[in-house]
Amino acid sequence: MSMVYLAQPAQQQQLEWLDGGTLAMLLDGKATDGQLMMGRFDVSMGEAPPYHQHTREDEVFLLLKGTALVWCDDQEYELAEGGVVFLPKLIPHGYRITSKKADLLMINTPAGIEGMFRETGRDKSSLRPPGFEVKPDPALADKYGNVIVGPPR
């Protein structure tokens, strides 16, 4: 990459996400020359993606605020505020937010999976279509190398 990328909060794309949460797209492959993507989730109790595995990228979660349960290869862990999890590609994993609110930083390397987030969520700067709901789509997930292996935990 030949140029530093800087985006102030007002420049970061805000996506409507699962259960009424928000995913802020902080960095994507375009900004990092394909090296990584970074997103920040503002979510509420019970938010949980399907149990899944990545075939292309490793993932890191940093729980900035709140608490969560994390499953990695069918082992359950409690994640406290400030806790971090490294999830290598091909390892099935999922999480469920257990606090009233949570602030979760996610990094995936290499980049690319942000396309799935953008196609699944809704850019909050656009009008919300009637009846719109954010819900995981196995075919769309597969397009980005994200395999859904079970329901949310």
Helices and strands as residue ranges (DSSP letters): G 9-11, E 13-16, G 18-20, E 22-27, H 29-32, E 37-44, E 51-54, E 58-65, E 68-72, E 75-79, E 84-87, E 93-97, E 101-109, H 114-120, E 122-123, H 138-143, E 146-150
